[in-house]
Every structure is written in structure tokens, then in C-alpha cells.
């Protein structure tokens, strides 16, 4: 999980002079494993500013190339003359200009130089030259409200930010979101956490695009919220696209970018349907034998009866929690969108993603367990961002089908953390630590009863509560005591025999090889074992790593 530090600051009151390395170290102490630390945009230095194109004069040259001699206002009073080969801009456009003395990614130093009969006093930059993407087909044109001549383009484009990448354990699914990492950062520094899950408005339950959950074991919550009259061709705001890039995702279009952004922000995967392509009620059910679905990647897939599907009156429109279908994909012509936010069974989604060899950012979160109570907030957040940047109108209410199951309370002896940790943890410390991780806590008669937060499906028994207490109090407080090694009893007769045989074979020139325990029918045949030979007996793995080797010998 890649997290820009500036994004964390939206929800946590971190110190203004915070060093990213210190933040990463603090988060490591509360259980998030640091994978990498990156100073994004640090390779852009010197004067890189917003420029206003005052004039453009095309000039054809003998080599067959046409360049443009431009006068650009960079906020210095007098315009600068710059030669540019791109033709995707005009007078009055705002552009990004790197002035002499600037250094761009790759160590590219900008100087004033004579070219095509002029002294080019700077360079008008493309997206690729600024390290913002691979597009070098034209220069980067800013929106009219994005800046003024002379403004620092590094700030306008959000070029520089510290990014921390964590390796998230499978039982810490909540940390696959900025919301989750921000909660841990607030804990690490003992500062307020402004939970976007409660500060953002939730979509009100009521009338909405109709939904029927046929298989409640695979889906317990399904929310649909409609947005009418959007401009699907509207660009994503630059700050949003930049945050996606820093988080490791490629900006695609406004609708796709917004759903990805909210998934990263809140941890709730979302999907958008072109309403005009939907037919009838959305139904959540299991697949029929040999049913077909063409997913968004253009692949036609034969479905398995255990696959959980999203369907309409015509058939499958999505592999639930994994990938949507091609038939209801949003396009530039889309004007009405149905936003889906749901909670699916983790095991069902994990098996489907593996069965179809189709891992996705959505399935990675669903199979680990997401917050089942965040769906209405996430749907509304997507709708508001769509309308803010693409126009349109949000439906007054959303269809909300199903409800998340409540969490069961867990009771422990208040001194259990002390006994397990090997150091003193007071009753108050233990209770406060559990409140910090979102539990509802009741203290009574030397016991602590905690009801885990909905975003912590990994907390299931007393041992999990003890682990959380020790994590919050600090693993560094746990004393290091080396265990005494038990007296050895020597090797068994079988171990001695195996060692003697191994040494004898090695002395004869043999090399021992440890091989995989998986084989296929062809391996038995290669050994000359007949179909009825009892030595072919082996267990057949339900989900083999390789279809060619499904047997466990």
C-alpha cells in the first residue's frame, strides 16, 4: 500500500515539520511493515513555473519540420521567447515552463540555447518531461483556473510529496486504505484522527436502482446510488490524478478515477454501471453451469457454479468483487451512472479471483475483509466527486439492501495481557488500547469486554485482543528473554539410518534434490506405472498451483 504523506494529513493532525522517515518508523512500531520510502518529484529542481502563451508563430524549416516560436509570460514583466515543436496549444493557454537552471527528471538540465534561428529561453514541458506520465505527444496544457503566470508549477501540479509504501499483512485489510493508515498514524503520535468514514455524508436509504440479493451467504449488503446528467469526458482534477499516481495507480477517466480514489481513501471497492446499458433489476446470485461473462479486460470467461455474480435481466454483468462486465461499462457517451458499493463474503471472492486467475485491487480488499458499514458513505463520496467535477445530479436516496452482521463481544481477564506479555499492563492501559483500535469496551470486576470494530474482522478471540493491547502499548516494552534449550536426546534410529544412507550416496557422486510434492498423471506414465497400479494413488488438489500437476504424492 503506497500512501502519500500529504493525503494522510487530510485526516491526521501530524506535526508540521514531520520527517517521512520518522513517520515510517513510528508506523513500523505499531505493526505496519515498511517496504519503501520515496521522495516523489525530488528530481525536479530550479525554476519551473506556470506560463501564459501570448503569441504563437509557426515556422517551417528546410528539414521538413515545423516549429513554433512562442512568446510566453512567466510572471517576470517581459515575456520569454521559447521554441516548441508541439502543436496542441494556442494563444491564451496556460502551460508549464522550465526556465534556464531547472533540472528535470533524468538529470535533464535546462539552458538557454540557439535552435532553429532563435535563442530558446526555456522549455515548454510535456507530461513525460515532468515525470507525470508517459505521454510525450504534446505539451501539458493547464486549466484556466489552475494558476497564474509565474506561479510555482511544482506546487500547482503537486509534483513533490513523500510516499511511504507498506507491506500489508492479510489480516490487516483495513490498512489497505488511507483511512486505515491514518488511524494508525494518529495512534502512533497520540493526535486526533478525523475519520472520513464519519465526517463524509452517507447516502440516505430509500428508493434507488432496484436490487435483489438471492445469495445472502455471498453478499450481505448491496447499495446502489444513481447520478444523472454527468459529462463522462470531463477530466479528472489534477490533484486527484496525482494522488492516484503517487499511490501506484494510472489515471484513466473521471468515472474510473473517482471510484479508484474512494477505494484507496476508504478501503471500499466500488463499481459504476452505465445506467442506459442495464436491463431490469440487479440480482446477486451464483452462476449457472457453463454460464458466460465477458469481463472489462475483454476476456470471455466460463463461470463456475460457486462464482458469485452481479446480473440483470439479460444475464451476468459482473463477477462480484473481482471485475465488472464489458456490456455495462461506462464510456464517453455515458450520462447516467449507477454506483455500486457492496460487502461480499471474503472466501467466495478469494476463490473466484484464484479460479479465474483474475486478481484485482477490489478482490485483494474483499478477500481480506472490508468494513461492511462504509458502503453508503463510499457511494455518496463517489457521487459527490463525480458531480463536482463532471456535473449532473445525485439521486436523493440510495437503494440499500441487506445489513451487516453485528460483532460479538469478547471477554478477557484484565490481567491476561500482562501474563502473555511478561510485563505489567494496567487494566486502564488495556482498556484504553482496545478503545484506540475501535473496540467498544466495558470494564467490570477485573474483566474487559470488548466488541471489535466492524473494520477489524481479524479480531475474533481473546488472543487477538491481547495482541492488540501489546501492539498499542508497544512491542518494545516486551522483555527479551532467551529460552533455555532442553537437553538433547540424540537422533532416533531412523534419523541415523537416513543420515548414513545420505552420506553414502553423496560419497558415490549423487546429489540430493528437494522437489515439489506435486505431480501429474503423465509423471506416473513416464515411470512405467500402469493405470491400475496402486503406486499411482495420490490426493487430487482442488485448486492446484498448476493444472499440469494436480496430484499430491
C-alpha positions as CSV (number, residue, x, y, z in Angstrom):
1,X,0.0,0.0,0.0
2,X,1.5,3.3,-1.2
3,X,0.4,6.3,0.9
4,X,1.3,9.9,0.1
5,X,2.1,11.8,3.4
6,X,0.0,14.8,2.2
7,X,-3.0,12.5,1.9
8,X,-2.6,11.3,5.5
9,X,-2.6,14.9,6.7
10,X,-6.2,15.3,5.5
11,X,-7.3,13.1,8.4
12,X,-4.5,13.3,11.0
13,X,-3.0,16.4,12.7
14,X,0.6,15.4,12.1
15,X,3.4,17.7,13.2
16,X,4.1,20.4,10.5
17,X,7.9,19.6,10.4
18,X,7.3,15.9,10.3
19,X,10.1,13.8,8.6
20,X,8.8,11.0,6.5
21,X,11.4,8.6,7.8
22,X,10.3,9.3,11.3
23,X,6.7,8.7,10.4
24,X,7.6,5.4,8.7
25,X,9.5,4.3,11.8
26,X,6.6,5.2,14.1
27,X,4.2,3.3,11.9
28,X,6.5,0.3,11.9
29,X,6.4,0.2,15.7
30,X,2.6,-0.1,15.6
31,X,2.8,-3.0,13.2
32,X,2.9,-1.7,9.6
33,X,6.0,-3.1,7.8
34,X,7.9,-0.5,5.8
35,X,8.6,-1.6,2.3
36,X,10.0,1.6,0.7
37,X,10.2,5.3,1.2
38,X,10.1,7.6,-1.8
39,X,10.6,11.4,-2.2
40,X,8.4,11.7,-5.3
41,X,9.2,14.7,-7.6
42,X,12.5,15.3,-5.8
43,X,14.3,15.1,-9.2
44,X,12.6,18.3,-10.3
45,X,14.5,21.4,-9.2
46,X,15.0,25.0,-10.1
47,X,12.6,27.4,-11.7
48,X,9.6,25.5,-13.1
49,X,6.7,27.9,-13.5
50,X,3.3,28.5,-15.0
51,X,3.4,30.4,-18.2
52,X,0.8,32.2,-20.3
53,X,1.2,31.8,-24.1
54,X,1.0,35.3,-25.6
55,X,1.7,34.5,-29.2
56,X,2.5,31.5,-31.4
57,X,4.2,31.8,-34.8
58,X,4.6,28.6,-36.9
59,X,7.8,28.4,-38.8
60,X,8.6,25.8,-41.5
61,X,12.2,24.7,-41.9
62,X,14.2,23.1,-44.6
63,X,14.4,19.8,-42.8
64,X,10.6,19.5,-43.2
65,X,9.8,20.2,-39.6
66,X,7.5,23.0,-38.5
67,X,8.3,24.5,-35.1
68,X,6.5,27.3,-33.2
69,X,8.2,30.4,-32.0
70,X,6.3,31.4,-28.8
71,X,6.2,34.4,-26.5
72,X,5.4,33.3,-23.0
73,X,4.6,35.4,-19.9
74,X,6.3,33.7,-16.9
75,X,5.5,36.5,-14.4
76,X,8.7,38.5,-15.0
77,X,7.2,41.5,-16.7
78,X,8.9,40.8,-20.0
79,X,7.9,37.6,-22.0
80,X,10.4,34.9,-22.9
81,X,10.9,33.6,-26.3
82,X,10.7,29.8,-26.5
83,X,10.9,27.3,-29.4
84,X,8.4,24.4,-29.2
85,X,7.8,21.5,-31.5
86,X,4.3,20.6,-30.2
87,X,1.2,21.9,-31.8
88,X,-1.5,21.1,-29.2
89,X,-1.7,24.6,-27.6
90,X,-2.7,28.1,-28.7
91,X,-2.5,31.7,-27.6
92,X,-4.1,32.2,-24.2
93,X,-3.3,28.7,-22.9
94,X,-1.6,28.2,-19.6
95,X,1.5,25.9,-19.8
96,X,4.4,24.7,-17.7
97,X,7.7,26.3,-18.4
98,X,11.1,25.1,-17.2
99,X,13.5,28.1,-17.1
100,X,17.3,28.0,-17.5
101,X,18.8,26.5,-14.4
102,X,16.0,24.0,-13.9
103,X,16.7,20.3,-13.8
104,X,14.0,17.8,-14.9
105,X,13.8,14.0,-14.2
106,X,16.7,12.1,-15.6
107,X,19.1,14.9,-14.8
108,X,18.0,16.9,-17.8
109,X,19.4,20.5,-17.3
110,X,17.6,23.4,-19.0
111,X,19.7,26.1,-20.5
112,X,19.1,29.0,-23.0
113,X,20.3,27.7,-26.4
114,X,20.2,28.7,-30.0
115,X,17.9,26.5,-32.2
116,X,16.0,27.0,-35.4
117,X,17.3,30.5,-35.7
118,X,16.2,31.7,-32.2
119,X,17.5,31.6,-28.7
120,X,15.1,29.4,-26.8
121,X,15.0,30.8,-23.3
122,X,13.5,27.8,-21.6
123,X,11.3,24.8,-22.4
124,X,7.5,24.3,-22.5
125,X,7.1,20.9,-20.9
126,X,5.1,17.7,-21.7
127,X,3.7,15.3,-19.1
128,X,6.6,12.9,-19.6
129,X,9.3,15.6,-19.3
130,X,7.9,16.4,-15.8
131,X,7.7,12.8,-14.7
132,X,3.9,12.7,-14.6
133,X,3.3,10.0,-17.2
134,X,4.4,8.6,-20.5
135,X,2.6,11.0,-22.8
136,X,5.0,13.0,-24.9
137,X,2.7,13.6,-27.8
138,X,2.1,17.2,-26.8
139,X,2.8,19.7,-24.1
140,X,0.8,19.8,-20.8
141,X,-1.9,22.4,-21.0
142,X,-3.3,23.6,-17.7
143,X,-6.9,24.7,-17.0
144,X,-7.6,28.4,-16.9
145,X,-8.2,28.4,-13.2
146,X,-5.2,26.3,-12.2
147,X,-2.7,29.1,-11.9
148,X,-1.3,32.4,-13.0
149,X,1.9,33.4,-14.8
150,X,4.9,32.9,-12.6
151,X,3.3,30.5,-10.1
152,X,5.5,27.7,-9.0
153,X,4.4,24.7,-11.2
154,X,5.8,22.2,-8.7
155,X,3.0,23.3,-6.3
156,X,0.3,23.6,-9.0
157,X,1.0,20.1,-10.2
158,X,1.5,18.6,-6.8
159,X,4.8,17.2,-8.1
160,X,6.6,16.7,-4.8
161,X,5.4,14.5,-2.0
162,X,6.8,11.9,0.4
163,X,5.3,8.4,-0.3
164,X,5.5,5.6,2.2
165,X,5.0,2.0,0.9
166,X,3.9,-0.6,3.4
167,X,3.6,-4.4,3.1
168,X,0.2,-5.1,4.5
169,X,-0.4,-8.5,6.1
170,X,-3.5,-10.4,5.1
171,X,-5.1,-9.9,8.5
172,X,-4.8,-6.1,8.3
173,X,-7.1,-5.3,5.4
174,X,-8.2,-2.0,7.0
175,X,-4.6,-0.8,6.3
176,X,-5.2,-1.1,2.5
177,X,-6.7,2.3,2.7
178,X,-5.5,5.8,3.6
179,X,-8.2,5.8,6.2
180,X,-6.7,2.8,7.9
181,X,-3.1,4.0,7.7
182,X,-4.2,7.4,9.0
183,X,-5.8,5.8,12.0
184,X,-2.5,4.0,12.8
185,X,-0.6,7.3,12.4
186,X,-2.9,9.0,14.8
187,X,-2.3,6.2,17.3
188,X,1.4,6.4,16.8
189,X,1.6,10.1,17.5
190,X,-1.3,10.3,20.0
191,X,-3.1,13.0,17.9
192,X,-6.7,13.4,16.8
193,X,-8.0,11.2,13.9
194,X,-10.6,12.8,11.7
195,X,-12.4,9.7,10.4
196,X,-13.6,10.2,6.8
197,X,-16.0,7.3,7.4
198,X,-17.9,9.5,9.8
199,X,-17.2,13.1,8.5
200,X,-18.4,12.3,5.0
201,X,-22.1,12.2,4.4
202,X,-23.8,8.8,3.9
203,X,-26.3,8.1,1.1
204,X,-29.7,8.0,2.6
205,X,-31.6,4.8,2.3
206,X,-34.8,4.8,0.2
207,X,-35.8,4.4,-3.4
208,X,-32.9,3.6,-5.8
209,X,-32.0,1.3,-8.6
210,X,-33.7,-2.0,-7.7
211,X,-31.5,-4.8,-6.2
212,X,-32.3,-8.3,-5.2
213,X,-29.9,-10.4,-3.2
214,X,-30.6,-14.0,-3.9
215,X,-27.5,-15.4,-2.3
216,X,-27.2,-13.7,1.1
217,X,-24.3,-16.0,2.1
218,X,-22.2,-14.4,-0.6
219,X,-23.4,-10.8,-0.1
220,X,-25.0,-9.2,2.9
221,X,-25.0,-5.5,1.9
222,X,-25.6,-4.0,-1.6
223,X,-26.0,-0.3,-2.2
224,X,-26.9,1.4,-5.5
225,X,-26.9,5.2,-5.9
226,X,-27.7,7.0,-9.2
227,X,-26.1,10.0,-10.7
228,X,-27.8,11.7,-13.7
229,X,-26.5,14.1,-16.3
230,X,-22.8,13.8,-15.9
231,X,-20.2,14.7,-18.5
232,X,-18.1,11.5,-18.8
233,X,-15.5,13.3,-20.9
234,X,-14.7,15.8,-18.2
235,X,-11.1,15.5,-17.0
236,X,-10.2,14.3,-13.5
237,X,-8.9,17.1,-11.3
238,X,-5.2,17.3,-11.3
239,X,-4.8,16.8,-7.5
240,X,-6.9,13.6,-7.7
241,X,-5.0,12.2,-10.7
242,X,-1.7,13.0,-9.0
243,X,-2.7,11.2,-5.8
244,X,-3.7,8.2,-7.8
245,X,-0.2,8.2,-9.5
246,X,1.6,8.5,-6.2
247,X,-0.5,5.6,-4.8
248,X,0.6,3.5,-7.8
249,X,-2.5,3.7,-10.0
250,X,-2.8,5.1,-13.5
251,X,-5.4,7.8,-14.1
252,X,-7.9,6.7,-16.8
253,X,-11.1,8.7,-16.9
254,X,-13.1,10.8,-14.4
255,X,-15.6,8.0,-13.5
256,X,-12.9,5.3,-13.1
257,X,-10.5,7.6,-11.3
258,X,-13.1,8.7,-8.8
259,X,-14.1,5.1,-7.9
260,X,-10.4,4.1,-7.6
261,X,-9.7,7.2,-5.4
262,X,-12.5,6.5,-3.0
263,X,-11.4,2.8,-2.8
264,X,-7.9,3.9,-1.8
265,X,-9.3,6.5,0.6
266,X,-11.9,4.5,2.4
267,X,-11.0,0.9,1.6
268,X,-14.4,0.2,-0.1
269,X,-14.1,-1.2,-3.7
270,X,-16.8,0.4,-5.9
271,X,-18.1,-0.1,-9.4
272,X,-20.0,2.1,-11.8
273,X,-22.5,0.9,-14.4
274,X,-23.8,2.8,-17.4
275,X,-27.5,3.0,-16.5
276,X,-28.6,3.0,-20.1
277,X,-27.0,-0.4,-20.5
278,X,-28.8,-2.0,-17.5
279,X,-31.9,-4.0,-18.0
280,X,-34.3,-4.6,-15.1
281,X,-33.3,-5.4,-11.5
282,X,-29.7,-6.0,-10.4
283,X,-29.6,-9.5,-8.9
284,X,-26.8,-11.0,-6.8
285,X,-26.7,-14.8,-7.3
286,X,-24.5,-17.8,-8.0
287,X,-23.5,-18.7,-11.6
288,X,-25.2,-21.5,-13.6
289,X,-23.0,-24.2,-15.1
290,X,-21.2,-23.0,-18.2
291,X,-22.6,-19.5,-18.0
292,X,-20.5,-16.9,-19.8
293,X,-19.3,-13.4,-18.9
294,X,-17.1,-11.1,-20.9
295,X,-15.2,-9.0,-18.3
296,X,-13.8,-5.5,-18.6
297,X,-10.4,-6.9,-19.8
298,X,-12.2,-8.2,-22.9
299,X,-11.9,-11.9,-21.9
300,X,-14.9,-14.2,-22.3
301,X,-15.0,-16.4,-19.1
302,X,-16.8,-19.7,-18.5
303,X,-18.3,-19.4,-15.0
304,X,-18.2,-21.9,-12.2
305,X,-21.4,-22.7,-10.1
306,X,-19.6,-21.3,-7.0
307,X,-18.9,-17.9,-8.6
308,X,-20.9,-15.0,-7.2
309,X,-22.4,-12.8,-10.0
310,X,-24.0,-9.5,-10.4
311,X,-26.7,-9.9,-13.1
312,X,-29.6,-8.1,-14.7
313,X,-32.5,-9.3,-16.8
314,X,-30.1,-10.3,-19.7
315,X,-27.6,-12.2,-17.7
316,X,-24.2,-11.6,-15.9
317,X,-22.9,-8.1,-15.8
318,X,-20.1,-8.6,-13.3
319,X,-18.0,-11.2,-11.4
320,X,-18.8,-10.0,-7.9
321,X,-15.9,-8.4,-6.0
322,X,-13.5,-9.1,-8.8
323,X,-14.3,-7.4,-12.1
324,X,-17.2,-5.8,-13.9
325,X,-18.7,-6.9,-17.2
326,X,-18.0,-5.3,-20.6
327,X,-21.6,-4.9,-21.6
328,X,-22.4,-2.3,-18.9
329,X,-19.0,-0.5,-18.9
330,X,-19.1,3.3,-18.7
331,X,-17.9,5.2,-21.8
332,X,-17.5,8.8,-23.0
333,X,-21.2,8.6,-24.1
334,X,-22.4,7.7,-20.5
335,X,-24.6,10.4,-18.9
336,X,-26.3,8.4,-16.1
337,X,-24.3,6.2,-13.7
338,X,-25.4,3.6,-11.2
339,X,-22.8,3.4,-8.4
340,X,-22.4,0.0,-6.6
341,X,-21.0,-0.4,-3.1
342,X,-21.4,-3.8,-1.6
343,X,-20.0,-6.2,1.0
344,X,-19.1,-9.7,-0.2
345,X,-18.1,-12.9,1.5
346,X,-14.2,-12.9,1.6
347,X,-13.9,-16.7,0.9
348,X,-16.2,-16.5,-2.1
349,X,-14.3,-13.6,-3.6
350,X,-10.9,-15.2,-3.0
351,X,-11.8,-18.4,-4.6
352,X,-13.3,-16.7,-7.7
353,X,-10.3,-14.5,-8.2
354,X,-8.0,-17.5,-8.0
355,X,-10.2,-19.7,-10.1
356,X,-10.2,-17.2,-12.9
357,X,-6.7,-16.1,-12.3
358,X,-8.0,-12.6,-12.1
359,X,-6.5,-10.7,-9.1
360,X,-7.6,-7.1,-8.8
361,X,-7.4,-4.3,-6.3
362,X,-11.0,-4.9,-5.5
363,X,-10.6,-8.6,-4.9
364,X,-7.5,-8.0,-2.8
365,X,-9.6,-6.0,-0.4
366,X,-12.7,-8.1,-0.4
367,X,-10.9,-11.3,0.3
368,X,-9.2,-9.9,3.3
369,X,-12.4,-8.4,4.7
370,X,-13.5,-4.8,4.4
371,X,-15.7,-2.5,6.7
372,X,-19.3,-3.6,6.0
373,X,-20.7,-0.4,7.4
374,X,-19.0,2.0,5.0
375,X,-20.9,1.3,1.8
376,X,-23.4,4.2,2.0
377,X,-20.7,6.7,2.8
378,X,-18.4,5.4,-0.1
379,X,-21.3,5.5,-2.6
380,X,-22.2,9.1,-1.7
381,X,-18.5,10.2,-1.7
382,X,-18.1,8.9,-5.3
383,X,-21.3,10.6,-6.4
384,X,-20.3,13.9,-4.9
385,X,-16.9,13.8,-6.6
386,X,-18.5,12.9,-9.9
387,X,-20.9,15.8,-9.7
388,X,-18.3,18.3,-8.5
389,X,-16.0,17.6,-11.5
390,X,-18.4,16.2,-14.1
391,X,-21.7,17.9,-13.4
392,X,-25.0,16.2,-13.0
393,X,-27.4,15.5,-10.1
394,X,-27.3,12.9,-7.3
395,X,-30.4,10.9,-6.6
396,X,-32.0,11.9,-3.2
397,X,-31.8,8.4,-1.8
398,X,-30.0,5.1,-2.5
399,X,-31.3,1.5,-2.6
400,X,-29.8,-0.2,0.5
401,X,-30.4,-3.9,0.5
402,X,-29.3,-6.1,3.5
403,X,-27.5,-5.2,6.6
404,X,-24.1,-6.1,8.1
405,X,-24.0,-8.7,10.8
406,X,-23.2,-7.4,14.3
407,X,-19.9,-8.3,16.1
408,X,-19.9,-10.5,19.1
409,X,-18.4,-9.2,22.3
410,X,-15.2,-10.9,23.7
411,X,-14.5,-11.0,27.4
412,X,-10.9,-11.4,28.8
413,X,-9.3,-11.3,32.2
414,X,-7.9,-7.7,32.5
415,X,-4.5,-9.2,33.6
416,X,-4.2,-11.5,30.6
417,X,-2.1,-9.0,28.6
418,X,0.3,-8.8,31.5
419,X,0.7,-12.6,31.7
420,X,1.1,-13.0,28.0
421,X,3.4,-10.0,27.5
422,X,5.6,-10.7,30.5
423,X,5.4,-7.2,31.9
424,X,2.9,-5.1,33.8
425,X,-0.1,-3.7,31.8
426,X,-2.7,-2.0,34.0
427,X,-6.4,-2.6,33.5
428,X,-6.8,1.0,32.3
429,X,-4.0,0.7,29.8
430,X,-5.5,-2.5,28.3
431,X,-9.0,-0.9,28.1
432,X,-7.7,2.3,26.5
433,X,-5.6,0.3,24.0
434,X,-8.7,-1.6,22.9
435,X,-10.7,1.7,22.5
436,X,-7.8,3.0,20.4
437,X,-8.3,0.2,17.9
438,X,-12.0,0.9,17.7
439,X,-13.5,-1.6,20.2
440,X,-16.4,-0.8,22.4
441,X,-15.2,-1.6,25.9
442,X,-16.9,-2.3,29.2
443,X,-14.8,-2.8,32.3
444,X,-16.2,-4.8,35.2
445,X,-14.9,-6.9,38.1
446,X,-11.4,-7.4,36.8
447,X,-12.6,-8.3,33.3
448,X,-12.7,-6.4,30.0
449,X,-15.5,-7.0,27.5
450,X,-14.7,-5.7,24.0
451,X,-16.8,-5.6,20.9
452,X,-14.5,-5.3,17.9
453,X,-14.9,-2.6,15.3
454,X,-16.6,-3.6,12.0
455,X,-13.4,-2.9,10.1
456,X,-11.4,-5.4,12.2
457,X,-12.8,-8.8,11.1
458,X,-9.4,-10.3,12.2
459,X,-10.3,-9.8,15.9
460,X,-12.2,-12.9,16.8
461,X,-11.0,-14.2,20.2
462,X,-9.2,-13.2,23.5
463,X,-5.7,-13.8,22.0
464,X,-6.5,-11.2,19.3
465,X,-7.4,-8.7,21.9
466,X,-4.2,-9.4,23.8
467,X,-2.2,-8.9,20.6
468,X,-3.9,-5.5,20.0
469,X,-3.2,-4.4,23.6
470,X,0.5,-5.3,23.3
471,X,0.8,-3.7,19.9
472,X,-0.6,-0.4,21.1
473,X,1.2,-0.4,24.4
474,X,4.4,-1.1,22.4
475,X,6.2,-4.3,21.4
476,X,9.4,-2.6,22.6
477,X,8.1,-2.9,26.2
478,X,8.0,-6.7,25.9
479,X,11.1,-8.1,27.7
480,X,13.5,-10.2,25.7
481,X,14.2,-13.5,27.5
482,X,16.2,-16.2,25.8
483,X,14.5,-19.6,26.4
484,X,16.6,-22.4,27.9
485,X,17.3,-25.1,25.4
486,X,16.1,-28.5,26.5
487,X,18.6,-31.3,26.9
488,X,19.1,-33.2,23.7
489,X,18.2,-36.8,23.4
490,X,20.2,-37.5,20.2
491,X,19.0,-38.8,16.9
492,X,16.4,-41.5,16.5
493,X,17.4,-44.8,14.9
494,X,15.6,-43.8,11.7
495,X,17.4,-40.4,11.6
496,X,20.8,-42.0,12.0
497,X,20.0,-44.5,9.2
498,X,18.8,-41.8,6.9
499,X,22.0,-39.7,7.5
500,X,24.2,-42.8,6.8
501,X,22.4,-43.5,3.6
502,X,22.6,-39.9,2.5
503,X,26.3,-39.6,3.2
504,X,27.0,-42.9,1.3
505,X,25.1,-41.7,-1.7
506,X,26.8,-38.3,-1.7
507,X,30.2,-40.1,-1.5
508,X,29.2,-42.0,-4.6
509,X,28.6,-38.8,-6.6
510,X,24.9,-38.4,-6.1
511,X,23.3,-35.0,-5.4
512,X,20.2,-34.7,-3.2
513,X,17.4,-32.6,-4.7
514,X,14.3,-31.4,-2.8
515,X,11.5,-31.4,-5.4
516,X,7.9,-30.2,-5.3
517,X,5.4,-32.9,-4.0
518,X,3.1,-32.2,-6.9
519,X,2.9,-34.5,-9.9
520,X,0.6,-35.2,-12.9
521,X,-0.7,-38.4,-14.5
522,X,2.0,-38.1,-17.1
523,X,4.7,-38.4,-14.5
524,X,3.3,-41.8,-13.4
525,X,3.2,-42.9,-17.0
526,X,6.8,-41.8,-17.6
527,X,7.8,-44.2,-14.7
528,X,6.0,-47.0,-16.4
529,X,3.2,-47.3,-13.8
530,X,0.0,-48.8,-15.3
531,X,-3.4,-47.1,-14.9
532,X,-4.4,-49.6,-12.2
533,X,-1.0,-49.6,-10.4
534,X,-1.7,-48.9,-6.7
535,X,1.5,-46.8,-6.6
536,X,-0.3,-44.2,-8.7
537,X,-2.5,-43.4,-5.7
538,X,-2.4,-39.7,-4.8
539,X,-4.6,-36.9,-3.5
540,X,-6.0,-34.6,-6.1
541,X,-5.8,-30.9,-5.1
542,X,-9.0,-28.9,-5.6
543,X,-7.1,-25.7,-6.5
544,X,-3.7,-26.8,-7.8
545,X,-0.9,-24.3,-8.4
546,X,-0.5,-25.9,-11.9
547,X,-3.2,-27.7,-13.9
548,X,-0.5,-30.0,-15.2
549,X,0.4,-31.1,-11.7
550,X,-2.8,-31.5,-9.7
551,X,-1.7,-34.6,-7.7
552,X,-0.1,-34.6,-4.2
553,X,2.1,-37.6,-3.9
